[in-house]
Structures are given as structure tokens and as C-alpha cells.
């Protein structure tokens, strides 16, 4: 009965109310009359945390007792998004808590909005890690996520006079109720200095590393609860601190400021997330961050093995370690160092263990994103690792010579050291050689990896290569983001689809049912009204919820071609201006996304979007037929209402450039139709939903290659296409910039002279395809049927499917169910 429910675990409405008021008093130190919205959020967060802890402690106990094989997911980024709503869904107490709050005269939505999101990632790669942690816990797979506890995550974006302005993200300002510090498991990480040989107790030579400095890593743990299971895994993020005693000498000599300096520089290590995606910069601090968290993680795994009394020879049996891109690839050399130098293992067994331990996921083909570190920097920071890498390379190239003979070209291409123009350590090569499996993130991407970027490695060890197409979690991206659609689907087919998204296919029988279509349309409209309110509130622009919501939200990058979308906006604008009575399908174009602070052209694209918006939105001739809006500060929290409100999802990257995309999946699951190129996972989405339910346009990867070879002349498209010429000329002439002709000149020149992402070639096919979209939207029944079929056929793109594939093909791990002690 309710009376005997424990206040820390019970989930009845009365218990939840009592526990909430108790936490308000004892954690926040407030009574209701003085409490702020934030106090209420904290009290609720602690109430939910109490319920997680019971599961978390039980999970840890069972994993320890069984010595379970564990996945260690190493990622420099985890873009988790707000925890509270997700935990309510996964605990299965959303409705009870909503009722409890209502009875206390509070609005759950308002409290959820108070959570500051941990923006510990840039975009796709970091968010993928977060979706994968949700699926791993939901599938009851023992997992540790390892990463960095950045004090400042991805910057907050403001828009001032149409330009992006960056503001630091002080996400820890008001405290973080979801983490627990574990200083008792701190580890030391060495940097710099030199190595020397010494004789061990058995009289054998070993190497000793004498560092220049030592930094402490303090773990902060966050529970990751699975959906309707008792499994609560751990996200373990490391904060850098100065060791208490390190510069004690300086302190004793009276050099107080010197000692404080040391502390400050140590703590700089985990201060800030680098906001670049897709362009590599050889910054020392970034390499320090990578080595720091990798060393912390591997030392932590060794500690766990020793505590469980497992011999280190079984490292690869206890842990399956996944490298999320090359950011943690230094782990290959660090595990070797730990086994060789600190645990006195011989090279051959250590190398066998290392290769069996790691898997490497590649997320990009773009050459400018491949990480390489100059030998100068590398040797000054990680002298011992460089020695180990030379040894790995020497042995590897011997094997290459054995297989292929002396083919110096091939050996130069495969070497872990790039000697083309200065000398560099190639991190992707280290990851390939040190792993037993290498995967791309969509079918096309994996194919291109094998044919281009990693061709030489594919020829040397083809059996290592595989594909695992990305997926996203339906818990956050449907259930939490789109409760109305969730209820409609569940009322038709039950709620099994939330765990087995393939089951959502069963709504197909309703695709042509007028009653179901009517409800589907009504829900989409309500979601659009919601976004219209958000847009009005954040930008002051009023949009029509009955217009076609055409949305592109993602990082701003030339290859993603937000500027192609804007050329379409200008084209529509000109069509209406030339024919003021034109009966066109009214559209609202919505953009959001951050540009890397140093990426000048990306920032100029944001300015262009806002400049076009300003002209279009205030033009009386245009009225409600076209609106263009840029929603500032795109992040997980702000994105959640967006996907459910889209009619059309823009996935228009140059073919061959987008590894997978995951936003494309979030949109289609929520019933948006896609306009897209044959790129990344778009190809597989189109295969799944049916070509007739997808708006395809543009060059293929082969076309792009062929056109580049025969000589691409972008200016010819411009000269031969009056609509395109008009749009570009307007941008150049200052039509959107108060007569300023210089503002967009760099962008215009780039498009006409080089056009590296082939917008000019894809312009007309894109415009024609958009015309098809507009026509189809006018056929309400057809559109609704297509929309329903998109949701129904997206089962494959659940991260649960992706994680099952990782478990079977790469990690060889099994579920370990957790029972709650009675
Ligand atoms: C990459 C890099 C590479 C250069 C060094 C700095 C740096 C910093 C961050 C990143 C992460 C960006 C890479 C990324 O997010 N890739 C995206 O990964 C998604 C998940 O697999 C995939 O869907 C996207 O297509 C891919 O662009």
C-alpha cells in the first residue's frame, strides 16, 4: 500500500509529492513560499535521482559480483541533453510526476525547462554517443562511457545584427544534481619529460618515463538508466586537478604564486570543449585533453580488473573498448605502455591483447578532419608513446613488406608517420592498426572508406572492416519529444514499439484510414503551433502553422549546403515578386545551427540567412506565402520540439560528404518527408521508406567525382540559368545587405570560381524537386499517407538496432539483467 512506500524509491503520486517537498527542504533549504522555479527543478531532480540510485547501486553490485564483460565507450564528446525528462520516461513515471506537480500547483514543463543542458559535444558524433548509452542501458549491456567533464561545453549562440556571437556555456553555475564525484578513484596522468632504460628485479631492461608534470584525474559519475529496465550504467567524466603536493617544493621556497600557477595550468586541461567540428587544428591542449581522458579511462579499467582479481592477460575478455573516432586513438599506445612498462608484460602478448581490445569507428572522409600531430609536439608531450608508436610502426611495416614486397609508395601511404610535408603521427592509422574491427557509420560511408580514405588498410586486412549504420534513440527523439504522436501510435498498436522500433511498422495498416490521418494531421499541426510560438518568442517572427514547415537544423558547414537552401528561398521570393498573384504553396523555412567560431564562411552563411530573412519577412508583397527564420542557439534542448513540427527535412549535403547524418532519422521518425541527396544514411532511409515517399535530387557520388575530373566550371551554370543568375546577382549587389556589395563577396566568389561543394550543379535539380514537394503538399491525403509511411518504416534507424549490431559483430557482449533486491 501507499503508506509503506519508501520516500526514496516509491513511485505513487502521494509518495512523490512527499519526497519532492522533503528534498525541497533538505537539499535546497527552502519552503514553498521562498522557493524559485529553479529550487523546484532541483527538488524534483533529486527526487528522481533517489529513484535512480537504487537501480545504479544494484547494477554495480551485479556487475562486480558476476565480473561481467563490459563495453567501454571512449568519446571526447557526449552530447547528453537534459536528463530529467529522459529519466522520467525511462523510469516510467512521467505521468505520475506530472500529476504530483499539478497537485502541488506546479507545471512540469516549466520545471523541465529549468535544466541547463550539459553541452559536452559539437554535434552528430557527441549526440550519437549519447543515443548509444541510452540503448546500451536499455539492452542491459554492462557499459562505462568515458569522457571529459568540460567546465565549459559548446558555446551558447547569440545572434546580433544577423551575426553569430559566442557566449561561454557555464553549465555548472547552479550545480549539477545528476553527477557524483568519486575522488577516491582519482588517478595520476603524466606529461612531457623523458624516458630512460633501467633493469628490473629479474635483471631485464625496461623503460621508465620521467614526466615533466603530473595531473590528477577526478572521476564524476552520472547514472544512465535504460528504458523500463533496472539497468543503470555509468557515464564517467574526468576533471583535471593539480595534485595536492606536486609543487610543494615551490611552495616551501616561498613561491606561493608559482604553486598556484601550476594549479591553474593543470585545471585548464578540462576547461573547455574545442568547438571545431570537421576541421583539425594541431593544438597542444587538445592532444593533452585526449591523452588525459584516455589514460584516466584505461587506468580505471585496470583498477577494476585488479579489484575483481582478474589477471591482466584477460583485459580484452573483460573490456571491449570502442574508439569514437580518432580522438581517443592514443589509447592504443597508452594500453601498450601500461602493459609493458607498468605491468612488465612482453611486447607480443601486450600487442595481442591491445588489438583484441579495441574497435575503431570512423565518422568522416573529409581529409581536413583527419587528425595528425607533429612529431615535435608529440615527442615533447608523450615521449614514451612516440617510442611505442615507432615500434608498432616498424613491426607493422615489416608485415606489409612480407605481404606486398617492397612497394615504397604503399609503405609510405600506410605508415603511422606522415613524412610528406613535415613529420606527423597519423591517428587514424594508429587506430586501424591497433584495432580488430573498423567501422563506418552508414553503408555508403563504409564503402567509400574502403575504396578511398582507408583503401590501403582495407587491402591489407579486409576482414577488419565492417559497416554499422547509425541510429537514434526513440525514447528521446519520439517519446519525450513528441508525446502526442507517441500516444496515438500506442493507442493503435500498444507500446512495444518503444523498445522494438521495427514494430512501428504495424501502423502501416492505418496509413490510408481517414480517421487516423485526421489525428495524424492534427498532431502535426499542434506541434507546428508550438514551434510557431517558440519562433515568435525567440525571434519576433510570426509564422503561419498552416504553411509547409521546411526545416534544416545542423552544424553550419559548406558541405551541408545551407546556402543551397537559401538560394531556393531567394528563388521563391523572386517568383512571388515577379507574379504577385502567384498561387504557391506557403512555406516557412526554418534554420538553426552553430558555426565553428573560426570558420569564417560558415559565419557568413548565418549572416546571409538572416539577411535574406529580413528582406523576405518584411516584404508586404510576400505576406504569408514565404517566411525565413533562423532560430538561435541550436542544442539538444531546443531541438526537441523542432523534429515533431517538420513537414520537410532538408538533407542536402554534396553526395559523398556526410558520413551518415542522424538528424535525417529524427525527422523521418516524426513523420517529416525528406528532400535529400544520395548521401550518408539518406540512401538507406530512402530504401526503407520507399523511393515514392522520398524527394530525391542531385548528383551522385560518382557524378561528383566524374564532374570534378572533366573540369567543373560553376560559372557556366550561373551564366546559363536566369533564375540562378538573378539570385546570385542579388546577393552580390547588396540587395540583402542594405546595398553593401562587399559583405557577401567572399561567398559569391567562392561559388562562382571554385564551388567546392557543387551548389551550382545541383541548383536546378533542387529547385525542380522543391517544386514537386510543393505540388505534393497540396494533395493532403497523399502527403499524410507518405508521412505516416515514413514513421512506420523507420524501425531500422533505432539506436537499439545499431547497438545490437555492435554487440554481435564487434564487442561480443551479452545482456546482464538486473533484479532489484526485494
Ligand atoms: C571532429 C573533429 C575532427 C577534427 C578535429 C576536431 C574535431 C572535433 C570534433 C569532431 C566531431 C565532428 C565529427 C562529427 O560529428 N561527425 C558526424 O558524426 C555523425 C555520427 O556518426 C555523422 O552522422 C555525421 O555525418 C558526421 O558528420
Boltz pocket constraint, residues with backbone or C-beta under 6 A from the ligand:
constraints:
  - pocket:
      binder: B
      contacts: [[A, 122], [A, 123], [A, 124], [A, 125], [A, 126], [A, 128], [A, 274], [A, 276], [A, 277], [A, 278], [A, 279], [A, 280], [A, 281], [A, 362], [A, 363], [A, 364], [A, 368], [A, 369], [A, 370], [A, 371], [A, 441], [A, 470], [A, 657], [A, 658], [A, 659], [A, 660], [A, 661], [A, 662], [A, 680]]
      max_distance: 6.0
